[in-house]
Amino acid sequence: MGTRSSLALTAILLVAAACGGASDRPAAPAPVTPAVQPALADQAAGQAECGTRPAPPSTYQHVVWIFMENHKYDQVIGNAGAPFETALAHRCGTATAYASVGSPSMPNYIGATSGDTHGIHDDDPPAVHPLTADNLFRQVRASGRQALSYQEAMPANCALDPKGNYASKHNPAAYYAGPEDRAACKTDNVALGTPTSGALADALDHDILPAFSFITPDLCNDTHNCGVTTGDKWLQSWIPKLVASSAYRSGTTAIFVAWDEYTPMPSIVISPSTPTGSVSDSPVDHFSLLRTTEELLAIPDFLGRAAQAPSMRQAFRL
């Protein structure tokens, strides 16, 4: 087999390791190439991750968000330039009617973490929009647990201004300036590192993943400034690391890959209890993601519009 063919097969096998085995239900995302299906099935049989548990835990210990940028559903899922994301959606779960809650980027990040866009219609930095509103990071801290943001290319903890490929507009925790929010940001808003070294890799390797993790790729890897294939390769470098962790294998971790805009955006749900090939066409949005996360972490009070938003738990057996 040639080098290119070997690399392609390796990428498909990584997806199989990340999610569940073959399913007899029709799949909305593009199917896996038939030529490699037997090898994929053999690999999945011993290393399946999605669909391996018949029921979810009553409460999750860890919820992980990864936010990507600026693409509609069919620009990613089913795109030949995004084989990993397409296969991952096929092997785990995807919502096909996921909507943004504002425009441009930053209001969506704020809406997803506070339940409201607070009238923001721009991407101005935290100095322009210091928010005292309650937020998911504060809720998790109030419950006695940790909420960390892992920001790729961030030059220092809780950097309030953009620099290079780091975008403060994609770092929602940096906007919250209410009681203890800024002090917490300085310790809990850290540089991401790589899959082999750095803050998140250490947390995964030493089984100290926080209750809530907000992961932001840099402006290239999140596909804001670079193509879909770049983001696909970035996710392929991180998702296997996440699902191989003790936190995920315990059965009490859920991972959401979300895009900020444009409606309808791609979305991928990964958990051991999510049936392989789960597809939901029910309308959901960033407020739904917030509500679902509050439910999974047993946070009793829903923030803002999350209180009226539909939950994603039933659709993906969370």
C-alpha positions as CSV (number, residue, x, y, z in Angstrom):
1,M,0.0,0.0,0.0
2,G,1.3,3.5,-0.9
3,T,2.2,6.1,1.7
4,R,-0.9,8.3,1.0
5,S,-3.2,5.2,1.2
6,S,-1.7,4.2,4.5
7,L,-2.2,7.7,5.9
8,A,-5.8,7.8,4.8
9,L,-6.5,4.4,6.3
10,T,-4.9,5.5,9.6
11,A,-7.1,8.6,9.8
12,I,-10.2,6.4,9.4
13,L,-9.1,4.0,12.0
14,L,-8.6,6.9,14.4
15,V,-12.2,7.8,14.0
16,A,-13.2,4.2,14.7
17,A,-11.2,4.4,17.9
18,A,-13.0,7.6,18.9
19,C,-16.5,6.4,18.4
20,G,-18.8,3.3,18.1
21,G,-19.0,0.3,15.9
22,A,-21.0,-0.3,12.7
23,S,-24.7,0.6,12.8
24,D,-27.5,-0.6,10.6
25,R,-29.4,2.7,10.8
26,P,-29.2,5.1,7.8
27,A,-26.6,7.9,8.4
28,A,-27.3,11.5,7.5
29,P,-23.5,12.4,7.2
30,A,-21.5,11.0,4.3
31,P,-20.8,7.3,4.8
32,V,-17.3,5.8,5.4
33,T,-15.6,4.6,2.2
34,P,-16.8,1.0,1.5
35,A,-13.3,-0.2,0.7
36,V,-12.1,0.3,4.2
37,Q,-15.3,-0.7,6.0
38,P,-14.1,-4.2,7.1
39,A,-10.9,-2.8,8.7
40,L,-12.8,-0.1,10.4
41,A,-15.3,-2.5,11.8
42,D,-12.6,-4.8,13.1
43,Q,-10.8,-1.8,14.8
44,A,-14.1,-0.5,16.3
45,A,-15.0,-3.9,17.8
46,G,-12.2,-3.6,20.3
47,Q,-11.9,0.1,20.8
48,A,-15.4,1.5,20.4
49,E,-16.2,4.7,22.4
50,C,-19.6,6.0,21.3
51,G,-22.5,3.7,21.9
52,T,-20.6,1.5,24.4
53,R,-22.9,2.1,27.4
54,P,-26.6,1.4,27.5
55,A,-27.5,4.4,29.7
56,P,-25.9,7.7,30.7
57,P,-24.8,8.5,34.2
58,S,-27.2,10.5,36.3
59,T,-24.6,13.3,36.6
60,Y,-21.5,13.9,34.5
61,Q,-18.1,14.6,36.0
62,H,-16.8,16.4,32.9
63,V,-18.2,18.4,30.0
64,V,-15.9,19.5,27.3
65,W,-16.7,22.1,24.6
66,I,-14.6,22.7,21.5
67,F,-15.6,25.8,19.5
68,M,-14.9,26.0,15.8
69,E,-15.7,28.9,13.4
70,N,-17.8,30.2,10.6
71,H,-19.1,27.3,8.6
72,K,-22.5,25.8,7.8
73,Y,-23.3,22.2,8.3
74,D,-22.9,21.0,4.7
75,Q,-19.6,22.9,4.4
76,V,-18.1,20.5,7.0
77,I,-20.1,17.3,7.4
78,G,-19.9,15.5,4.1
79,N,-17.2,17.7,2.8
80,A,-14.3,15.7,1.2
81,G,-11.9,18.1,2.9
82,A,-13.2,17.1,6.3
83,P,-13.0,13.3,6.4
84,F,-12.4,13.1,10.2
85,E,-15.3,15.4,11.2
86,T,-17.6,13.6,8.7
87,A,-16.7,10.2,10.0
88,L,-16.9,11.4,13.6
89,A,-20.4,12.7,13.1
90,H,-21.3,9.4,11.5
91,R,-19.8,7.3,14.2
92,C,-21.2,9.4,17.2
93,G,-24.0,12.1,17.1
94,T,-24.9,15.2,15.2
95,A,-27.6,17.8,15.2
96,T,-28.5,19.0,11.8
97,A,-30.6,22.1,12.8
98,Y,-28.2,23.8,15.2
99,A,-28.6,27.6,15.1
100,S,-26.5,30.6,16.1
101,V,-27.9,33.1,18.6
102,G,-26.2,36.3,17.4
103,S,-23.7,37.8,15.0
104,P,-20.8,38.1,14.5
105,S,-18.7,35.6,16.4
106,M,-18.4,37.0,20.0
107,P,-22.1,37.3,20.8
108,N,-22.4,33.5,20.2
109,Y,-19.6,32.8,22.7
110,I,-21.2,35.0,25.3
111,G,-24.7,33.6,24.6
112,A,-23.5,30.1,24.9
113,T,-21.9,30.7,28.3
114,S,-24.4,33.2,29.9
115,G,-27.8,32.6,28.2
116,D,-27.9,36.0,26.6
117,T,-26.0,38.1,24.1
118,H,-26.5,41.3,26.3
119,G,-27.1,43.4,23.2
120,I,-23.6,42.8,21.8
121,H,-23.4,43.0,18.0
122,D,-19.6,43.2,17.5
123,D,-16.3,41.5,18.2
124,D,-14.8,44.2,20.4
125,P,-12.4,43.2,23.1
126,P,-13.3,42.7,26.8
127,A,-12.3,46.3,27.7
128,V,-15.3,47.4,25.6
129,H,-17.8,44.8,27.0
130,P,-17.0,44.0,30.6
131,L,-19.9,41.8,31.7
132,T,-21.0,41.3,35.3
133,A,-23.8,38.8,34.3
134,D,-23.8,35.3,35.8
135,N,-22.2,32.8,33.6
136,L,-21.4,29.1,33.3
137,F,-17.8,29.4,34.6
138,R,-19.1,31.1,37.7
139,Q,-21.9,28.5,38.1
140,V,-19.4,25.7,38.1
141,R,-17.1,27.4,40.6
142,A,-20.0,28.1,42.9
143,S,-20.7,24.3,42.9
144,G,-17.2,23.7,44.2
145,R,-15.8,22.5,41.0
146,Q,-13.4,23.9,38.4
147,A,-14.1,25.5,35.0
148,L,-11.1,26.0,32.8
149,S,-10.6,27.6,29.4
150,Y,-7.9,26.3,27.2
151,Q,-6.9,28.9,24.6
152,E,-4.6,28.0,21.8
153,A,-1.9,30.6,21.0
154,M,-2.8,32.8,24.0
155,P,0.3,34.7,25.1
156,A,-0.5,34.8,28.8
157,N,-3.2,33.7,31.2
158,C,-6.5,35.6,30.6
159,A,-5.1,37.8,27.8
160,L,-7.7,40.5,27.2
161,D,-6.3,41.7,23.8
162,P,-5.8,39.8,20.6
163,K,-2.3,38.9,19.5
164,G,-1.2,36.9,16.5
165,N,-3.4,33.9,16.1
166,Y,-5.0,34.4,19.5
167,A,-8.5,36.0,19.4
168,S,-9.9,37.4,22.7
169,K,-13.3,37.5,20.9
170,H,-13.2,33.7,21.0
171,N,-12.4,33.6,24.8
172,P,-15.7,34.3,26.6
173,A,-14.3,33.9,30.1
174,A,-12.2,37.0,29.5
175,Y,-15.3,39.2,29.2
176,Y,-16.8,38.3,32.6
177,A,-15.8,40.9,35.2
178,G,-18.3,40.3,37.9
179,P,-17.5,39.0,41.5
180,E,-14.4,36.8,41.4
181,D,-14.7,36.4,37.6
182,R,-11.5,38.3,36.7
183,A,-9.4,36.7,39.5
184,A,-10.6,33.3,38.4
185,C,-9.8,34.1,34.7
186,K,-6.2,34.9,35.7
187,T,-5.8,31.4,37.0
188,D,-8.3,29.3,35.1
189,N,-7.9,30.8,31.6
190,V,-4.7,29.2,30.3
191,A,-2.8,28.4,27.1
192,L,-3.9,25.2,25.5
193,G,-0.6,23.6,24.5
194,T,-0.3,20.6,22.2
195,P,-1.8,17.1,22.4
196,T,1.6,15.9,23.9
197,S,2.4,18.8,26.3
198,G,0.8,21.7,28.0
199,A,-2.2,22.4,30.3
200,L,-4.8,20.2,28.7
201,A,-2.5,17.3,27.9
202,D,-1.4,17.4,31.5
203,A,-4.9,17.4,32.8
204,L,-5.8,14.4,30.6
205,D,-2.6,12.5,31.4
206,H,-3.0,13.0,35.2
207,D,-6.8,12.5,35.3
208,I,-7.4,16.1,36.6
209,L,-9.7,17.3,33.9
210,P,-12.0,20.1,35.3
211,A,-15.7,19.7,35.5
212,F,-16.1,22.2,32.5
213,S,-13.5,22.7,29.8
214,F,-13.8,25.4,27.1
215,I,-11.3,24.7,24.3
216,T,-10.6,27.3,21.6
217,P,-8.3,26.5,18.7
218,D,-6.3,29.4,17.3
219,L,-7.6,31.6,14.4
220,C,-6.2,29.1,11.8
221,N,-7.1,25.8,13.4
222,D,-10.6,26.9,14.2
223,T,-11.1,27.6,10.5
224,H,-11.7,31.3,10.9
225,N,-8.7,32.2,8.8
226,C,-7.8,28.8,7.3
227,G,-9.7,26.1,5.4
228,V,-11.9,23.3,6.6
229,T,-9.2,20.7,6.1
230,T,-6.9,22.6,8.6
231,G,-9.6,22.3,11.3
232,D,-10.3,18.7,10.4
233,K,-6.6,17.8,11.0
234,W,-6.5,19.8,14.2
235,L,-9.5,17.9,15.6
236,Q,-8.0,14.6,14.5
237,S,-5.0,15.4,16.6
238,W,-7.1,16.2,19.8
239,I,-10.2,14.0,19.8
240,P,-8.4,10.7,20.1
241,K,-6.4,12.2,23.0
242,L,-9.6,13.2,24.7
243,V,-11.5,9.9,24.3
244,A,-8.4,7.8,25.3
245,S,-8.3,9.6,28.7
246,S,-9.4,8.1,32.0
247,A,-12.0,10.8,32.4
248,Y,-13.7,9.8,29.2
249,R,-13.4,6.0,29.7
250,S,-15.0,6.4,33.1
251,G,-18.3,7.0,31.2
252,T,-18.9,10.3,32.9
253,T,-17.6,12.7,30.2
254,A,-19.4,14.3,27.3
255,I,-17.7,16.2,24.5
256,F,-19.4,18.7,22.2
257,V,-17.8,20.1,19.1
258,A,-19.7,23.3,18.1
259,W,-19.4,26.0,15.5
260,D,-20.2,29.6,16.4
261,E,-22.1,30.5,13.1
262,Y,-23.6,30.3,10.4
263,T,-27.0,28.7,10.7
264,P,-27.3,25.7,10.4
265,M,-23.9,25.0,11.9
266,P,-22.2,21.6,12.2
267,S,-22.3,20.0,15.7
268,I,-20.9,16.7,17.0
269,V,-21.8,15.0,20.2
270,I,-19.4,12.4,21.7
271,S,-20.2,10.3,24.7
272,P,-20.0,6.6,25.6
273,S,-23.8,6.4,25.9
274,T,-24.6,8.3,22.7
275,P,-25.7,5.7,20.2
276,T,-23.6,5.3,17.1
277,G,-25.0,7.3,14.2
278,S,-27.4,9.5,16.3
279,V,-28.9,12.2,14.2
280,S,-31.3,14.9,15.5
281,D,-33.1,17.3,13.2
282,S,-34.8,19.1,16.1
283,P,-34.1,22.9,16.3
284,V,-31.4,23.6,18.9
285,D,-28.9,26.5,19.4
286,H,-26.2,27.7,21.7
287,F,-28.7,28.2,24.5
288,S,-29.6,24.5,24.2
289,L,-25.9,23.6,24.6
290,L,-25.8,25.7,27.7
291,R,-28.9,24.2,29.2
292,T,-27.7,20.7,28.3
293,T,-24.4,21.3,30.0
294,E,-26.1,22.7,33.2
295,E,-28.2,19.6,33.3
296,L,-25.3,17.2,32.8
297,L,-23.3,18.9,35.6
298,A,-26.4,19.0,37.9
299,I,-26.5,22.8,38.1
300,P,-30.0,23.6,39.2
301,D,-30.5,27.1,37.8
302,F,-30.6,27.7,34.1
303,L,-29.1,31.0,32.9
304,G,-31.1,33.4,30.8
305,R,-32.6,31.9,27.7
306,A,-31.3,28.5,28.5
307,A,-34.3,28.1,30.7
308,Q,-36.6,28.0,27.7
309,A,-34.2,26.3,25.3
310,P,-34.7,22.6,24.3
311,S,-32.3,20.2,25.9
312,M,-30.1,17.9,23.8
313,R,-30.0,15.1,26.4
314,Q,-32.8,12.8,25.0
315,A,-31.7,13.1,21.4
316,F,-28.2,11.9,22.2
317,R,-28.9,9.7,25.2
318,L,-26.9,11.9,27.6
